[in-house]
Structure formats: C-alpha cells, structure tokens
Amino acid sequence: MRGLRLPFVLTASAALLWASPGPGAGIVVDHDDTDITALSETALSNAKARLHIAYGHTSHGSQLATGMTGLVGFADAGGLGLSLPAGFFAWNDGGLGGALDLMEGDGYGSGPLDQDCGYYPNWVNETREYLDDPVNSDVNVIIWSWCGQASWYTQQDMIDDYLAPMNQLEIDYRDVHFVYMTGHLDGGSLTENLHLRNQQIRDYCGANGKTLYDFADIESYDPEGNYYGDKLANDNCDYDSDGDGSRDRNWAVDWQNAHVEGVDWYSCTPAHTQPLNGNRKAYAAWALWAEIAALLDEPIPGDTDRDGNVDCRDYLTLKGHLGTPGGAEWRHGDFDGDGDVDRADFLALQEGFSGSSGGSSPVPEPTALSLLALGSLAAMKRKRRRRIRAD
C-alpha cells in the first residue's frame, strides 16, 4: 500500500470536513451533571489515571479550582454520604501522590496559561507555547474559562476570537482534548447579549461535536432544579424573585440556610459567588474529567483520535501513515495491531464508517473508499456510549 494516491477531490473534501467536523460524540456538562454521588469510583479513578489537564483562568474561572480544593475535606468527612479513600479528590500539578494532574494557569501573572480566553490572541499563543514545550508532552486536556468578556463580544467576535481559534487548535493538536466554556451570568435577561453569545457557543458545540463545560447553565439552577436564568440572575446567585426588575434574593444563600453545612454542602471561598455555586462547579468539573477519560477508553475500530467518531480526521491519519512498518500505534492507523499500517486496516475504518459488524466485506479499492468518504462521511458516524455513572 506504500504510495497509494487517492483522487484530489477526496483530499479537498476531507480538508473541508476536517476544518468543520460534523456532529459527533460531543460532551456537554451542565447543571444536570452536578450530582457528585452519581459518579462511580471507577470512573473517577480512571480520570485521575488518564488525564493530564492544563487550565487557564482568571478570577471567575478559579471557582472550579476553589470548589475542587474544598471538596477534598468535605468528601473525606463523608459529606453527601460519600465513602471514598482519604484524599480521593486531591489534585495538584503533576498528579503527585495519586492526585488528579491539573496545572492551573498563572491568573493575571506572566506564567503559563495566564489570563483567560477573553484575551485574544494571548490565550491562543500561550496554548501553543505551552503544548509545544516538550516538558508538557503528557498534557491531553486544555480548558480555558472566561471572565466577563463574553458579555460584550459580538457574534463575529465570538467566531473570530474564540470558536475558530479553538477549532484550529483542535486540528493542530489532535492528541489534546479541548474544552469550550460559556461565560458567567451577568444579571441580564434572556434577550441580552451574554445569553445570545452563550447560546452561540452551545449551538456551535452541539453542531460540531465539541466538549462544553456550561459554566452559565450550572449557576442558573439550584440543586432542586429550580431555574433562575430568566430572573436577572448574576454570578453571585442574586436574582429577581418578584419580577419587579430588581434582584432581591440569593438562591444559593437561601439553599444553604435550609440545609446542613458539612453534610449537604461545604464552605469554600469561590471568587464572585457563594460556596454552593463553588460546590456545584467542582462536582461538574469532576463529571467533565470522568466524561473525557471515558471517551479515551475502549476505542472504536477506525477512531484514530479517540473522539468517539470514525470520520474524516481518522481517514487522513490512516492515509498519512500508510506503509509505516513496525511500531505503528492505534492512533496512527494500525487498527489490527500487527505493527503495520496497510490495506488490512482499511477494513476497520470501513466498518466504522458504515457501522457494519460482519467484518467480512472486501477491502475497498481507493476509488470505492473515496466514494465512501465523500458520500457517507458526515452522516454515518459511530459513537460509543460512555459509562461513568455509579450503578
């Protein structure tokens, strides 16, 4: 198979699909993912074992880290009935002592991943600089948060300074899982700019199979599922309870006062908000880590980048490594594990495109494979169901 050349039309179409991937096995973490007791110990342990995370943020984004730090002692004391090994939710840069490996950016400093994704092009340049450093070669998750910039971005700003650059990073660093995020609530109505921009992010992620941590959605609901996003809610959890246009109550404080600290919730000091909001951001963060780790497991035959889809990206990877002898890996297209990337590996890729399970169809010739990719690629993807919840 060395020297196989496919028609140019396939290459051109593949490039377009690569730049604009269709719907796939995207991950959305929102208020429905804030029950930490629903996550299995196996799934959480898998996240700690598999992930190496770098997180760029400023003050609002620190809510995740602050909540995650407070969760350690809360869980150790049996909060919410949790019964896990001591220090189970610990995290640090490097994953020392069996902790989750998570590197926090330098905030408003001058170190790696400082500031947040509202500082374009800084956040993009810093991401590239960080990932290009051989010291960080094990990093497989990048997540950036917003401060308040999403509130004043235009629709085109959001495309030019966030969505398109993030997509390009995904293309350029295919071994890294990039997480999108919405901006924090600012007290506006559902017709004002922040809600429109957050919805723009959600729509883009949903249409393109991206991974989204929906920061705004998480702080729009209390633990009972009551919704405050249509009540002028802000980042501090203040809201307008009587519809007179003035915020007069705080849903997080009300909930905390009605429940037992140390049992139902834990004290922490997340920036700009209440402890309960920090709790829920931490719970959702661990759900996110578990979801991403699950996506890396049990790869689908033909899924070179382990994103849960067999699509054009996987075809181009296989094509680029055809004829590679020995030492080839799954992510390079050696689906049958024989150490070579050859015609036999097209069988697995073909099955992934078509969803067939017989495995007895002949290896497609280049022209047939070209037609298959052009005609069926976007519509016939296979997704793996992730199992991260406790039984």
C-alpha positions as CSV (number, residue, x, y, z in Angstrom):
1,M,0.0,0.0,0.0
2,R,3.0,2.3,0.1
3,G,2.5,5.1,-2.4
4,L,-1.3,4.8,-2.6
5,R,-2.7,8.0,-4.1
6,L,-6.4,8.9,-3.8
7,P,-8.3,11.4,-6.1
8,F,-7.7,15.0,-5.3
9,V,-11.4,15.6,-4.8
10,L,-11.2,13.4,-1.7
11,T,-8.3,15.3,-0.3
12,A,-10.1,18.6,-0.9
13,S,-13.4,17.4,0.6
14,A,-11.5,15.9,3.5
15,A,-9.8,19.1,4.3
16,L,-13.2,20.9,4.4
17,L,-14.7,18.3,6.7
18,W,-11.6,18.4,8.9
19,A,-11.9,22.1,9.4
20,S,-15.6,21.9,10.1
21,P,-16.3,18.5,11.8
22,G,-19.9,17.4,11.9
23,P,-21.9,16.3,14.9
24,G,-20.1,13.6,16.9
25,A,-19.6,12.3,20.4
26,G,-19.6,15.7,22.0
27,I,-19.7,16.2,25.7
28,V,-21.9,18.7,27.4
29,V,-21.5,19.2,31.2
30,D,-24.1,21.4,32.7
31,H,-26.4,21.6,35.8
32,D,-27.6,18.0,35.1
33,D,-24.0,16.9,35.9
34,T,-23.7,18.4,39.4
35,D,-24.5,15.2,41.4
36,I,-21.1,14.0,42.6
37,T,-22.6,10.9,44.2
38,A,-23.8,9.7,40.8
39,L,-20.2,9.3,39.6
40,S,-18.7,5.9,40.1
41,E,-15.4,5.5,41.9
42,T,-14.1,3.6,38.9
43,A,-14.9,6.4,36.5
44,L,-13.3,9.0,38.8
45,S,-10.2,6.8,39.3
46,N,-10.0,6.4,35.5
47,A,-10.0,10.2,35.1
48,K,-7.1,10.5,37.6
49,A,-5.2,7.8,35.9
50,R,-5.7,9.0,32.3
51,L,-5.9,12.8,32.3
52,H,-3.2,15.5,32.4
53,I,-5.0,18.8,32.5
54,A,-3.9,22.4,32.0
55,Y,-6.4,25.1,32.9
56,G,-6.2,28.8,32.0
57,H,-8.4,31.1,34.0
58,T,-8.6,34.4,36.0
59,S,-10.9,35.1,38.9
60,H,-14.2,33.6,37.7
61,G,-12.6,30.5,36.4
62,S,-11.0,30.0,39.8
63,Q,-14.4,28.8,41.1
64,L,-13.7,25.4,39.7
65,A,-10.3,25.1,41.4
66,T,-11.6,26.6,44.7
67,G,-14.5,24.2,44.8
68,M,-12.3,21.2,43.9
69,T,-10.0,22.1,46.8
70,G,-12.8,22.3,49.3
71,L,-14.3,19.1,48.0
72,V,-11.4,17.0,49.3
73,G,-12.1,17.6,53.0
74,F,-15.9,17.5,52.5
75,A,-15.7,14.1,50.9
76,D,-13.2,12.8,53.5
77,A,-15.7,13.7,56.2
78,G,-18.5,11.8,54.5
79,G,-20.4,14.8,53.1
80,L,-23.3,13.8,50.9
81,G,-22.8,10.3,52.2
82,L,-19.6,9.9,50.1
83,S,-17.4,7.0,51.2
84,L,-14.1,7.1,49.3
85,P,-10.5,6.7,50.2
86,A,-9.0,9.6,52.1
87,G,-7.8,12.4,49.8
88,F,-9.6,10.8,46.8
89,F,-10.5,14.2,45.2
90,A,-7.0,15.7,45.7
91,W,-5.4,17.4,42.7
92,N,-2.1,19.1,42.0
93,D,0.3,20.0,39.2
94,G,1.9,16.7,38.3
95,G,-0.6,14.3,39.9
96,L,1.7,13.7,42.9
97,G,0.6,11.1,45.4
98,G,-2.2,9.7,43.2
99,A,-3.9,13.0,42.8
100,L,-5.5,14.3,39.6
101,D,-2.9,16.0,37.5
102,L,-4.2,19.6,36.9
103,M,-2.0,22.6,36.3
104,E,-3.6,26.0,37.0
105,G,-2.6,28.9,34.8
106,D,-0.9,31.9,36.3
107,G,-4.0,34.1,36.6
108,Y,-3.2,37.7,35.9
109,G,0.5,36.9,36.1
110,S,3.1,36.2,33.4
111,G,3.5,32.4,33.7
112,P,1.9,29.7,31.5
113,L,-1.7,30.0,30.5
114,D,-2.2,33.2,32.4
115,Q,-5.3,35.4,31.9
116,D,-8.3,33.8,30.3
117,C,-9.8,33.1,26.9
118,G,-11.2,36.7,26.7
119,Y,-7.6,37.9,26.0
120,Y,-7.2,37.1,22.3
121,P,-4.7,36.3,20.8
122,N,-2.8,35.8,24.1
123,W,-4.7,32.7,25.1
124,V,-4.1,31.0,21.7
125,N,-0.4,31.9,21.6
126,E,0.0,30.7,25.2
127,T,-1.7,27.5,24.5
128,R,0.6,26.8,21.6
129,E,3.7,27.8,23.5
130,Y,2.6,25.5,26.4
131,L,1.8,22.5,24.2
132,D,4.9,22.9,22.1
133,D,7.1,22.7,25.2
134,P,8.4,19.1,25.5
135,V,8.0,19.3,29.2
136,N,4.3,19.3,28.7
137,S,4.1,16.5,26.2
138,D,1.8,14.5,28.5
139,V,-0.9,17.1,28.7
140,N,-4.1,15.8,27.0
141,V,-6.7,18.2,28.2
142,I,-6.8,22.0,27.7
143,I,-9.5,24.1,29.3
144,W,-9.9,27.9,29.3
145,S,-12.5,30.0,31.2
146,W,-14.0,33.4,30.6
147,C,-14.1,36.4,32.9
148,G,-16.7,39.0,31.7
149,Q,-15.7,39.4,28.0
150,A,-18.5,37.2,26.6
151,S,-20.9,39.9,27.8
152,W,-19.7,42.4,25.2
153,Y,-18.5,40.2,22.4
154,T,-20.3,40.5,19.1
155,Q,-21.4,37.4,17.2
156,Q,-18.4,37.8,14.9
157,D,-16.0,38.5,17.8
158,M,-17.1,35.1,19.2
159,I,-16.3,33.4,15.9
160,D,-13.0,35.2,15.2
161,D,-11.6,35.3,18.7
162,Y,-12.9,32.1,20.3
163,L,-14.7,29.5,18.3
164,A,-12.5,29.5,15.1
165,P,-9.2,29.7,17.1
166,M,-10.3,26.8,19.4
167,N,-11.3,24.7,16.4
168,Q,-7.9,25.4,14.8
169,L,-6.1,24.3,18.0
170,E,-8.1,21.1,17.9
171,I,-6.9,20.5,14.3
172,D,-3.3,21.3,15.1
173,Y,-3.1,19.3,18.4
174,R,-5.2,16.2,17.7
175,D,-3.9,14.3,20.8
176,V,-5.3,17.0,23.1
177,H,-8.9,17.3,24.2
178,F,-10.0,21.0,24.2
179,V,-12.9,22.1,26.4
180,Y,-15.2,25.0,25.5
181,M,-16.9,27.1,28.1
182,T,-19.7,29.6,28.4
183,G,-19.4,32.9,30.2
184,H,-20.6,33.6,33.8
185,L,-24.0,35.2,34.4
186,D,-24.1,39.0,34.4
187,G,-27.6,39.8,35.6
188,G,-29.0,40.3,32.1
189,S,-32.2,39.0,30.6
190,L,-32.6,36.2,28.1
191,T,-32.7,38.7,25.2
192,E,-29.5,40.5,26.1
193,N,-26.1,39.9,24.6
194,L,-24.5,37.5,27.1
195,H,-27.3,35.0,26.8
196,L,-27.1,35.2,23.0
197,R,-23.3,34.7,23.0
198,N,-23.6,31.7,25.4
199,Q,-26.2,30.2,23.2
200,Q,-23.9,30.8,20.2
201,I,-21.2,28.7,22.0
202,R,-23.7,26.0,22.9
203,D,-25.1,25.8,19.4
204,Y,-21.6,25.6,17.9
205,C,-20.5,22.9,20.3
206,G,-23.7,20.9,19.7
207,A,-23.5,21.1,15.9
208,N,-19.8,20.2,15.8
209,G,-19.4,17.5,18.5
210,K,-17.3,19.6,20.8
211,T,-16.8,19.3,24.6
212,L,-18.6,22.1,26.6
213,Y,-18.5,23.0,30.2
214,D,-21.6,25.1,30.5
215,F,-20.5,27.5,33.3
216,A,-23.5,29.8,32.9
217,D,-26.0,26.9,32.9
218,I,-24.6,25.5,36.2
219,E,-25.1,28.7,38.0
220,S,-28.6,29.1,36.6
221,Y,-30.1,26.3,38.7
222,D,-30.2,25.3,42.3
223,P,-29.7,21.7,43.5
224,E,-33.5,21.1,43.2
225,G,-33.5,22.1,39.6
226,N,-35.2,25.4,40.0
227,Y,-34.2,27.8,37.2
228,Y,-33.1,31.4,37.8
229,G,-31.6,32.3,34.4
230,D,-34.8,34.1,33.4
231,K,-34.8,36.1,36.7
232,L,-31.9,38.5,36.0
233,A,-29.6,36.2,37.9
234,N,-26.0,37.2,38.2
235,D,-22.7,35.5,39.1
236,N,-23.2,35.9,42.8
237,C,-26.5,34.0,42.6
238,D,-28.7,37.1,43.2
239,Y,-31.9,37.1,41.3
240,D,-35.2,39.0,40.9
241,S,-37.8,36.9,42.8
242,D,-40.9,39.0,42.2
243,G,-40.4,40.3,38.6
244,D,-40.1,43.9,39.5
245,G,-36.7,44.3,37.7
246,S,-34.6,44.3,40.9
247,R,-32.6,41.5,42.4
248,D,-33.8,40.9,45.9
249,R,-32.9,37.3,46.8
250,N,-30.0,34.9,46.5
251,W,-30.8,31.3,45.6
252,A,-27.6,29.9,46.9
253,V,-27.8,31.6,50.3
254,D,-31.4,30.5,50.6
255,W,-30.5,26.9,49.8
256,Q,-27.5,26.9,52.2
257,N,-29.6,28.3,55.0
258,A,-32.1,25.5,54.5
259,H,-29.5,22.7,54.5
260,V,-26.7,21.5,56.8
261,E,-23.2,22.7,56.2
262,G,-20.7,19.8,56.2
263,V,-23.4,17.4,55.3
264,D,-25.3,18.8,52.3
265,W,-22.8,21.5,51.2
266,Y,-19.3,22.7,52.2
267,S,-17.8,26.1,52.9
268,C,-15.3,27.5,50.4
269,T,-14.5,30.9,49.0
270,P,-15.1,30.9,45.3
271,A,-14.5,34.3,43.7
272,H,-17.5,36.5,43.0
273,T,-20.0,33.9,44.2
274,Q,-21.4,31.8,47.0
275,P,-20.0,28.5,48.4
276,L,-22.8,26.4,47.0
277,N,-22.0,27.6,43.5
278,G,-18.4,26.7,44.0
279,N,-19.5,23.2,45.2
280,R,-21.6,22.7,42.1
281,K,-18.8,23.9,39.8
282,A,-16.5,21.3,41.4
283,Y,-19.0,18.5,41.0
284,A,-19.5,19.4,37.4
285,A,-15.7,19.6,36.9
286,W,-15.3,16.0,38.1
287,A,-18.1,14.9,35.8
288,L,-16.2,16.6,33.0
289,W,-13.0,14.8,33.8
290,A,-14.8,11.4,34.0
291,E,-16.6,12.0,30.7
292,I,-13.3,12.9,28.9
293,A,-11.5,9.9,30.3
294,A,-14.3,7.6,29.3
295,L,-14.1,8.9,25.8
296,L,-10.4,7.8,25.7
297,D,-11.3,4.3,26.7
298,E,-12.4,1.3,24.5
299,P,-11.6,2.9,21.2
300,I,-13.8,2.2,18.2
301,P,-12.0,0.5,15.3
302,G,-11.0,3.2,13.0
303,D,-11.2,6.0,15.6
304,T,-7.6,7.2,15.4
305,D,-8.1,10.3,17.5
306,R,-10.3,8.6,20.1
307,D,-13.0,11.3,19.8
308,G,-15.8,8.8,19.6
309,N,-16.3,9.2,15.9
310,V,-15.0,7.5,12.8
311,D,-14.7,10.4,10.5
312,C,-12.6,12.3,8.0
313,R,-9.9,13.0,10.6
314,D,-9.3,9.3,11.1
315,Y,-9.2,8.7,7.4
316,L,-6.5,11.3,6.9
317,T,-4.4,9.9,9.7
318,L,-4.6,6.4,8.2
319,K,-3.7,7.7,4.8
320,G,-0.7,9.7,6.1
321,H,0.7,6.6,7.8
322,L,0.1,4.0,5.0
323,G,3.1,1.7,4.6
324,T,4.6,2.5,8.0
325,P,6.4,-0.6,9.2
326,G,6.6,-1.7,12.8
327,G,5.9,0.3,15.9
328,A,2.7,1.8,14.5
329,E,0.1,2.7,17.1
330,W,-3.7,2.7,17.1
331,R,-3.7,6.5,16.7
332,H,-1.6,6.1,13.6
333,G,-4.0,3.7,12.0
334,D,-2.7,0.3,13.0
335,F,-6.2,-1.0,13.9
336,D,-5.3,-4.7,13.8
337,G,-2.2,-4.4,15.9
338,D,0.1,-6.2,13.5
339,G,2.7,-3.4,13.6
340,D,2.0,-2.2,10.1
341,V,-0.4,0.3,8.6
342,D,-1.6,-1.4,5.5
343,R,-4.7,-2.5,3.4
344,A,-6.0,-4.6,6.2
345,D,-6.5,-1.6,8.4
346,F,-9.0,-0.2,5.9
347,L,-11.4,-2.9,6.9
348,A,-11.7,-1.4,10.4
349,L,-12.1,2.0,9.0
350,Q,-14.7,1.0,6.5
351,E,-16.7,-0.8,9.3
352,G,-16.5,2.4,11.4
353,F,-17.9,4.5,8.6
354,S,-20.7,2.1,7.7
355,G,-21.4,0.8,11.2
356,S,-21.3,-2.8,9.9
357,S,-20.2,-5.6,12.3
358,G,-19.7,-8.5,10.0
359,G,-16.1,-7.7,9.1
360,S,-16.2,-9.9,6.0
361,S,-16.6,-7.3,3.3
362,P,-13.6,-6.9,1.0
363,V,-11.1,-4.1,1.5
364,P,-12.3,-1.2,-0.6
365,E,-10.1,-0.1,-3.5
366,P,-9.1,3.6,-3.4
367,T,-11.9,4.7,-5.7
368,A,-14.5,2.9,-3.6
369,L,-13.1,4.3,-0.4
370,S,-13.1,7.8,-1.9
371,L,-16.8,7.5,-2.8
372,L,-17.5,6.1,0.7
373,A,-15.8,9.0,2.4
374,L,-17.4,11.6,0.2
375,G,-20.9,10.1,0.3
376,S,-21.3,8.8,3.8
377,L,-18.7,10.5,6.0
378,A,-20.8,13.2,7.7
379,A,-23.9,11.1,8.1
380,M,-22.6,7.7,9.1
381,K,-20.6,8.1,12.2
382,R,-20.5,5.7,15.1
383,K,-20.5,6.8,18.7
384,R,-19.5,5.0,21.8
385,R,-21.8,5.2,24.8
386,R,-19.8,6.4,27.8
387,R,-20.5,4.7,31.2
388,I,-19.4,7.0,34.0
389,R,-22.3,6.9,36.4
390,A,-22.5,4.8,39.5
391,D,-24.6,1.7,39.3
